[in-house]
Amino acid sequence: MILISGMPSPWTLNKWAAGASDTLALGLITEAIGLRIPTVALPHWNDAQAAHPAVPRSVETLRDAGVTFLLGEGGFTPHKPRHGDLDAYPWQTAVDALP
């Protein structure tokens, strides 16, 4: 199983959803989908970044591929730019979502 937490930007999300493997980290999580390794992703970005139209498409692509993507109710809710609160980050939610 793989737990991805603190995904720093929608750019990483979009590259992953597109199947990019131009770094070791992306290569491993891209391959995990094909190997059917249970994967949980908990992002961390702001609501301005989340408003980009590619974000919901990428989340849907990864969910359709079997990734448990914890965004929105029951997961991470994007914060206002420059107002992130790491103490409020739902780490336990990600751990609880592991199989």
DSSP file (Angstrom, degrees, kcal/mol; ACC not computed):
  #  RESIDUE AA STRUCTURE BP1 BP2  ACC     N-H-->O    O-->H-N    N-H-->O    O-->H-N    TCO  KAPPA ALPHA  PHI   PSI    X-CA   Y-CA   Z-CA
    1    1 A M              0   0    0      0, 0.0     2,-0.4     0, 0.0    38,-0.2   0.000 360.0 360.0 360.0 153.1    0.0    0.0    0.0
    2    2 A I  E     -a   39   0A   0     36,-2.6    38,-2.6    35,-0.1     2,-0.5  -0.989 360.0-163.1-129.2 134.4    1.1    3.6   -0.6
    3    3 A L  E     -a   40   0A   0     -2,-0.4     2,-0.6    36,-0.2    38,-0.2  -0.979   6.1-172.0-116.6 121.8    0.2    6.7    1.3
    4    4 A I  E     +a   41   0A   0     36,-3.4    38,-3.0    -2,-0.5     2,-0.4  -0.954  14.6 169.9-113.9 114.3    0.8   10.0   -0.4
    5    5 A S  E     +a   42   0A   0     -2,-0.6    39,-0.1    36,-0.2    -2,-0.0  -0.924  54.5  26.2-126.4 152.7    0.2   13.0    1.9
    6    6 A G  E     -     0   0A   0     36,-1.8    -1,-0.2    -2,-0.4    38,-0.1   0.785  67.5-169.3  72.5  27.5    1.0   16.6    1.5
    7    7 A M  E     -a   43   0A   0     35,-1.1    37,-2.0    -3,-0.2    -1,-0.2  -0.337  15.0-147.4 -51.0 115.6    0.9   16.6   -2.3
    8    8 A P        +     0   0    0      0, 0.0    -1,-0.2     0, 0.0     3,-0.1   0.687  60.3   5.2 -74.0 -20.7    2.3   20.1   -2.8
    9    9 A S    >>  -     0   0    0     36,-0.1     4,-1.4     1,-0.1     3,-0.5  -0.999  62.9-115.0-158.8 156.4    0.6   21.3   -5.9
   10   10 A P  H 3> S+     0   0    0      0, 0.0     4,-3.2     0, 0.0     5,-0.2   0.768 111.2  70.0 -62.6 -23.9   -2.0   20.5   -8.5
   11   11 A W  H 3> S+     0   0    0      2,-0.2     4,-2.3     1,-0.2     5,-0.2   0.934  99.7  46.4 -59.1 -45.0    0.8   20.3  -11.0
   12   12 A T  H <> S+     0   0    0     -3,-0.5     4,-2.4     1,-0.2    -1,-0.2   0.921 112.8  51.1 -61.2 -43.8    2.1   17.1   -9.4
   13   13 A L  H  X S+     0   0    0     -4,-1.4     4,-2.7     1,-0.2    -2,-0.2   0.932 110.5  47.9 -57.0 -48.8   -1.5   15.8   -9.4
   14   14 A N  H  X S+     0   0    0     -4,-3.2     4,-1.6     1,-0.2    -1,-0.2   0.877 111.3  49.9 -65.7 -38.2   -2.0   16.6  -13.1
   15   15 A K  H  <>S+     0   0    0     -4,-2.3     5,-2.6    -5,-0.2     4,-0.4   0.921 112.2  48.4 -64.6 -43.2    1.3   14.9  -14.0
   16   16 A W  H ><5S+     0   0    0     -4,-2.4     3,-1.6     1,-0.2    -2,-0.2   0.936 110.6  50.0 -62.3 -47.2    0.4   11.8  -12.1
   17   17 A A  H 3<5S+     0   0    0     -4,-2.7    -1,-0.2     1,-0.3    -2,-0.2   0.814 108.7  53.8 -62.3 -30.1   -3.1   11.6  -13.7
   18   18 A A  T 3<5S-     0   0    0     -4,-1.6    -1,-0.3    -5,-0.2    -2,-0.2   0.524 119.2-111.8 -82.0  -5.2   -1.5   12.0  -17.1
   19   19 A G  T < 5 +     0   0    0     -3,-1.6    -3,-0.2    -4,-0.4    -2,-0.1   0.641  58.1 163.5  86.2  14.9    0.8    9.0  -16.3
   20   20 A A      < +     0   0    0     -5,-2.6    -1,-0.2    -6,-0.2    10,-0.1  -0.361  18.9 177.7 -66.3 145.2    4.1   11.1  -16.2
   21   21 A S        +     0   0    0      9,-0.1     6,-0.1     8,-0.1    -1,-0.1  -0.257  31.8 133.0-140.7  49.6    7.0    9.4  -14.6
   22   22 A D  S    S+     0   0    0      4,-0.0     2,-0.3     5,-0.0     3,-0.1   0.433  71.3  43.0 -86.1   0.9    9.7   12.0  -15.0
   23   23 A T  S  > S-     0   0    0      1,-0.1     4,-2.6    -3,-0.1     5,-0.2  -0.939  90.0-113.2-134.2 161.6   10.8   11.7  -11.4
   24   24 A L  H  > S+     0   0    0     -2,-0.3     4,-2.4     2,-0.2     5,-0.2   0.926 116.5  52.0 -59.5 -44.5   11.4    8.6   -9.2
   25   25 A A  H  > S+     0   0    0      1,-0.2     4,-2.0     2,-0.2     5,-0.2   0.932 112.7  43.7 -60.3 -47.3    8.4    9.6   -7.0
   26   26 A L  H  > S+     0   0    0      1,-0.2     4,-2.5     2,-0.2     5,-0.3   0.898 111.6  55.2 -65.3 -38.8    6.0   10.0   -9.9
   27   27 A G  H  X S+     0   0    0     -4,-2.6     4,-2.3     1,-0.2    -1,-0.2   0.908 108.4  48.4 -59.3 -42.2    7.3    6.8  -11.5
   28   28 A L  H  X S+     0   0    0     -4,-2.4     4,-1.7     1,-0.2    -1,-0.2   0.919 115.4  41.8 -67.0 -43.9    6.6    4.8   -8.4
   29   29 A I  H  X S+     0   0    0     -4,-2.0     4,-0.9     2,-0.2    -1,-0.2   0.816 114.2  52.4 -77.4 -27.4    3.0    6.1   -7.8
   30   30 A T  H >X S+     0   0    0     -4,-2.5     4,-1.0    -5,-0.2     3,-0.5   0.927 111.9  46.4 -67.3 -44.6    2.2    5.9  -11.5
   31   31 A E  H 3X S+     0   0    0     -4,-2.3     4,-2.1    -5,-0.3    -2,-0.2   0.838 101.8  66.7 -65.2 -33.1    3.4    2.3  -11.6
   32   32 A A  H 3<>S+     0   0    0     -4,-1.7     5,-2.6     1,-0.2     4,-0.5   0.854  96.8  55.2 -58.0 -35.1    1.4    1.6   -8.4
   33   33 A I  H X<5S+     0   0    0     -4,-0.9     3,-1.1    -3,-0.5    -1,-0.2   0.947 109.7  45.2 -62.8 -47.4   -1.8    2.1  -10.3
   34   34 A G  H 3<5S+     0   0    0     -4,-1.0    -2,-0.2     1,-0.3    -1,-0.2   0.812 113.1  50.4 -66.6 -29.9   -0.8   -0.5  -12.9
   35   35 A L  T 3<5S-     0   0    0     -4,-2.1    -1,-0.3     2,-0.1    -2,-0.2   0.467 110.5-123.9 -85.4  -1.8    0.3   -2.9  -10.2
   36   36 A R  T < 5 +     0   0    0     -3,-1.1    -3,-0.2    -4,-0.5    -2,-0.1   0.842  50.2 164.8  61.5  35.9   -3.1   -2.4   -8.4
   37   37 A I      < -     0   0    0     -5,-2.6    -1,-0.2    -6,-0.1    -2,-0.1  -0.734  47.4-107.5 -82.2 125.9   -1.3   -1.4   -5.2
   38   38 A P        -     0   0    0      0, 0.0   -36,-2.6     0, 0.0     2,-0.4  -0.327  45.5-171.5 -56.1 128.1   -3.8    0.3   -2.9
   39   39 A T  E     -a    2   0A   0     27,-0.4    29,-2.9   -38,-0.2     2,-0.4  -0.988  15.8-167.9-132.5 131.5   -3.0    4.0   -2.9
   40   40 A V  E     -ab   3  68A   0    -38,-2.6   -36,-3.4    -2,-0.4     2,-0.4  -0.973   8.2-166.4-117.7 130.0   -4.3    6.8   -0.7
   41   41 A A  E     -ab   4  69A   0     27,-3.0    29,-3.1    -2,-0.4   -36,-0.2  -0.971  10.0-178.8-121.1 130.9   -3.6   10.5   -1.6
   42   42 A L  E     -a    5   0A   0    -38,-3.0   -36,-1.8    -2,-0.4   -35,-1.1  -0.933  20.0-155.9-126.9 104.5   -4.2   13.4    0.7
   43   43 A P  E     -a    7   0A   0      0, 0.0     2,-0.2     0, 0.0   -37,-0.2  -0.142  11.1-156.5 -77.5 172.6   -3.3   16.7   -1.0
   44   44 A H        +     0   0    0    -37,-2.0     2,-0.3   -39,-0.1    40,-0.0  -0.747  40.8 115.9-149.7 100.5   -2.3   20.1    0.5
   45   45 A W        -     0   0    0     -2,-0.2    34,-0.9   -36,-0.1     2,-0.1  -0.945  57.6 -92.5-154.6 174.0   -3.0   23.2   -1.6
   46   46 A N  B  >  -c   79   0B   0     -2,-0.3     4,-2.3    32,-0.2    34,-0.2  -0.429  34.6-108.7 -95.1 169.5   -5.0   26.3   -1.6
   47   47 A D  H  > S+     0   0    0     32,-3.3     4,-0.9     1,-0.2    33,-0.1   0.745 116.2  59.1 -71.0 -22.2   -8.4   27.0   -3.1
   48   48 A A  H  4 S+     0   0    0     31,-0.4     3,-0.3     2,-0.2     4,-0.2   0.916 109.9  43.4 -69.1 -41.9   -7.0   29.2   -5.8
   49   49 A Q  H >4 S+     0   0    0      1,-0.2     3,-1.5    -3,-0.2    -2,-0.2   0.909 111.7  54.3 -66.0 -41.5   -4.9   26.3   -7.1
   50   50 A A  H 3< S+     0   0    0     -4,-2.3    -1,-0.2     1,-0.3    -2,-0.2   0.710  95.4  69.7 -66.1 -20.0   -7.8   23.9   -6.7
   51   51 A A  T 3< S+     0   0    0     -4,-0.9    -1,-0.3    -3,-0.3    -2,-0.2   0.594  70.3 112.3 -76.0  -9.8  -10.0   26.2   -8.9
   52   52 A H  S X  S-     0   0    0     -3,-1.5     3,-1.6    -4,-0.2    -3,-0.0  -0.432  75.5-127.9 -64.3 136.7   -8.0   25.3  -12.0
   53   53 A P  T 3> S+     0   0    0      0, 0.0     4,-0.8     0, 0.0    -1,-0.1   0.700 104.2  62.9 -63.2 -18.9  -10.2   23.3  -14.4
   54   54 A A  H 3> S+     0   0    0      1,-0.2     4,-2.4     2,-0.1     5,-0.2   0.771  88.9  72.0 -75.1 -23.6   -7.6   20.5  -14.7
   55   55 A V  H <> S+     0   0    0     -3,-1.6     4,-2.6     1,-0.2     5,-0.2   0.946  97.1  43.5 -62.7 -53.3   -7.8   19.7  -11.0
   56   56 A P  H  > S+     0   0    0      0, 0.0     4,-2.3     0, 0.0    -1,-0.2   0.876 114.6  52.0 -63.0 -33.2  -11.3   18.0  -10.9
   57   57 A R  H  X S+     0   0    0     -4,-0.8     4,-2.4     2,-0.2    -2,-0.2   0.922 111.3  46.5 -65.4 -42.7  -10.5   16.1  -14.1
   58   58 A S  H  X S+     0   0    0     -4,-2.4     4,-2.4     2,-0.2     5,-0.2   0.907 111.8  50.4 -67.1 -41.3   -7.2   14.8  -12.6
   59   59 A V  H  X S+     0   0    0     -4,-2.6     4,-2.6     1,-0.2     5,-0.2   0.931 112.1  48.4 -60.9 -44.8   -8.9   13.8   -9.3
   60   60 A E  H  X S+     0   0    0     -4,-2.3     4,-2.7    -5,-0.2    -2,-0.2   0.908 109.8  52.4 -62.2 -42.3  -11.6   12.0  -11.3
   61   61 A T  H  X S+     0   0    0     -4,-2.4     4,-1.2     2,-0.2    -1,-0.2   0.929 112.7  44.4 -59.0 -46.8   -9.0   10.2  -13.4
   62   62 A L  H  <>S+     0   0    0     -4,-2.4     5,-2.5     2,-0.2     4,-0.2   0.900 113.1  50.1 -68.5 -40.1   -7.1    9.0  -10.4
   63   63 A R  H ><5S+     0   0    0     -4,-2.6     3,-1.7     1,-0.2    -2,-0.2   0.918 109.0  52.4 -62.6 -41.6  -10.2    7.9   -8.5
   64   64 A D  H 3<5S+     0   0    0     -4,-2.7    -1,-0.2     1,-0.3    -2,-0.2   0.786 105.8  56.1 -63.0 -26.3  -11.4    6.0  -11.6
   65   65 A A  T 3<5S-     0   0    0     -4,-1.2    -1,-0.3    -5,-0.2    -2,-0.2   0.442 129.3 -97.0 -86.0   0.2   -8.0    4.3  -11.6
   66   66 A G  T < 5S+     0   0    0     -3,-1.7   -27,-0.4     1,-0.3     2,-0.4   0.464  76.1 141.4 102.3   2.4   -8.6    3.1   -8.0
   67   67 A V      < -     0   0    0     -5,-2.5     2,-1.0    -6,-0.1    -1,-0.3  -0.626  51.8-133.1 -77.7 132.0   -6.7    5.8   -6.0
   68   68 A T  E     -b   40   0A   0    -29,-2.9   -27,-3.0    -2,-0.4     2,-0.7  -0.781  28.8-169.1 -82.1 106.1   -8.5    6.8   -2.8
   69   69 A F  E     -b   41   0A   0     -2,-1.0     2,-1.6   -29,-0.2   -27,-0.2  -0.883  10.9-155.0-107.7 109.3   -8.2   10.6   -3.2
   70   70 A L        +     0   0    0    -29,-3.1     6,-2.0    -2,-0.7     2,-0.4  -0.591  41.1 135.1 -90.6  79.9   -9.1   12.4    0.0
   71   71 A L  B     +d   76   0C   0     -2,-1.6     2,-0.2     4,-0.2     6,-0.2  -0.995  57.4   1.9-128.8 130.4  -10.2   15.8   -1.3
   72   72 A G  S >  S+     0   0    0      4,-3.3     3,-2.4    -2,-0.4    -2,-0.0  -0.641 115.1  18.2  95.8-155.6  -13.3   17.6   -0.1
   73   73 A E  T 3  S+     0   0    0      1,-0.3    -2,-0.1    -2,-0.2     3,-0.1  -0.253 134.2  16.7 -55.5 130.0  -15.7   16.3    2.6
   74   74 A G  T 3  S+     0   0    0      1,-0.3    -1,-0.3    -4,-0.1     2,-0.1   0.518 131.2  42.3  84.5   5.5  -14.1   13.7    4.6
   75   75 A G  S <  S-     0   0    0     -3,-2.4     2,-0.4     1,-0.0    -1,-0.3  -0.363 108.7 -23.0-145.1-134.5  -10.6   14.6    3.5
   76   76 A F  B     -d   71   0C   0     -6,-2.0    -4,-3.3    -2,-0.1   -32,-0.1  -0.780  47.6-158.4 -94.3 133.8   -8.6   17.8    2.8
   77   77 A T        -     0   0    0     -2,-0.4   -30,-0.1    -6,-0.2    -6,-0.0  -0.958  28.7-114.7-108.6 121.3  -10.4   21.0    2.2
   78   78 A P        -     0   0    0      0, 0.0   -32,-0.2     0, 0.0     2,-0.2  -0.191  31.6-142.7 -56.7 146.5   -8.3   23.6    0.3
   79   79 A H  B     -c   46   0B   0    -34,-0.9   -32,-3.3     1,-0.1   -31,-0.4  -0.535  27.5 -81.2-104.7 169.7   -7.5   26.8    2.3
   80   80 A K    >   -     0   0    0      3,-0.2     3,-1.9   -34,-0.2    -1,-0.1  -0.402  65.9 -81.2 -65.8 147.6   -7.2   30.4    1.3
   81   81 A P  T 3  S+     0   0    0      0, 0.0    -1,-0.1     0, 0.0   -36,-0.0  -0.251 116.7   8.7 -52.9 136.7   -3.8   31.3   -0.3
   82   82 A R  T 3  S+     0   0    0     -3,-0.1    -2,-0.1     1,-0.1   -36,-0.0   0.677 110.2  92.7  64.4  20.9   -1.1   31.9    2.4
   83   83 A H    <   +     0   0    0     -3,-1.9    -3,-0.2     2,-0.0    -1,-0.1   0.073  47.7 142.8-128.7  24.0   -3.5   30.6    5.1
   84   84 A G        -     0   0    0     -5,-0.1     2,-0.5     1,-0.1   -38,-0.0  -0.360  34.7-157.2 -66.1 146.8   -2.6   27.0    5.3
   85   85 A D    >   -     0   0    0      1,-0.1     3,-1.5    -2,-0.0     4,-0.4  -0.881   9.8-172.6-129.2  97.4   -2.6   25.4    8.8
   86   86 A L  G >  S+     0   0    0     -2,-0.5     3,-1.0     1,-0.3    -1,-0.1   0.793  85.9  63.4 -63.2 -27.0   -0.4   22.3    9.1
   87   87 A D  G 3  S+     0   0    0      1,-0.2    -1,-0.3     3,-0.1    -2,-0.0   0.775 104.7  47.4 -67.0 -23.7   -1.7   21.7   12.6
   88   88 A A  G <  S+     0   0    0     -3,-1.5    -1,-0.2     2,-0.1    -2,-0.2   0.432  81.7 124.5 -94.6  -0.4   -5.2   21.2   11.1
   89   89 A Y    <   -     0   0    0     -3,-1.0     2,-2.2    -4,-0.4     3,-0.3  -0.410  68.7-124.6 -63.8 131.5   -4.0   18.9    8.3
   90   90 A P    >>  +     0   0    0      0, 0.0     4,-1.3     0, 0.0     3,-0.6  -0.324  50.4 153.0 -82.5  61.2   -6.0   15.6    8.5
   91   91 A W  H >> S+     0   0    0     -2,-2.2     4,-2.0     1,-0.2     3,-0.6   0.910  71.3  54.9 -53.0 -46.4   -3.1   13.2    8.8
   92   92 A Q  H 3> S+     0   0    0     -3,-0.3     4,-2.9     1,-0.3    -1,-0.2   0.823  99.9  60.7 -62.6 -31.1   -5.2   10.7   10.7
   93   93 A T  H <> S+     0   0    0     -3,-0.6     4,-1.2     2,-0.2    -1,-0.3   0.909 106.6  46.7 -60.4 -41.6   -7.8   10.6    7.9
   94   94 A A  H <X S+     0   0    0     -4,-1.3     4,-0.5    -3,-0.6     3,-0.3   0.925 112.9  48.1 -67.1 -44.5   -5.2    9.4    5.5
   95   95 A V  H >< S+     0   0    0     -4,-2.0     3,-1.2     1,-0.2    -2,-0.2   0.914 110.5  52.2 -61.7 -42.5   -3.9    6.8    7.9
   96   96 A D  H 3< S+     0   0    0     -4,-2.9    -1,-0.2     1,-0.3    -2,-0.2   0.763 103.2  59.6 -65.5 -24.8   -7.5    5.6    8.6
   97   97 A A  H 3< S+     0   0    0     -4,-1.2    -1,-0.3    -3,-0.3    -2,-0.2   0.597  80.5 107.6 -81.5 -10.4   -8.1    5.2    4.8
   98   98 A L    <<        0   0    0     -3,-1.2   -95,-0.0    -4,-0.5   -59,-0.0  -0.403 360.0 360.0 -66.5 142.7   -5.3    2.7    4.4
   99   99 A P              0   0    0      0, 0.0    -1,-0.1     0, 0.0    -3,-0.1   0.512 360.0 360.0 -70.4 360.0   -6.5   -0.8    3.8
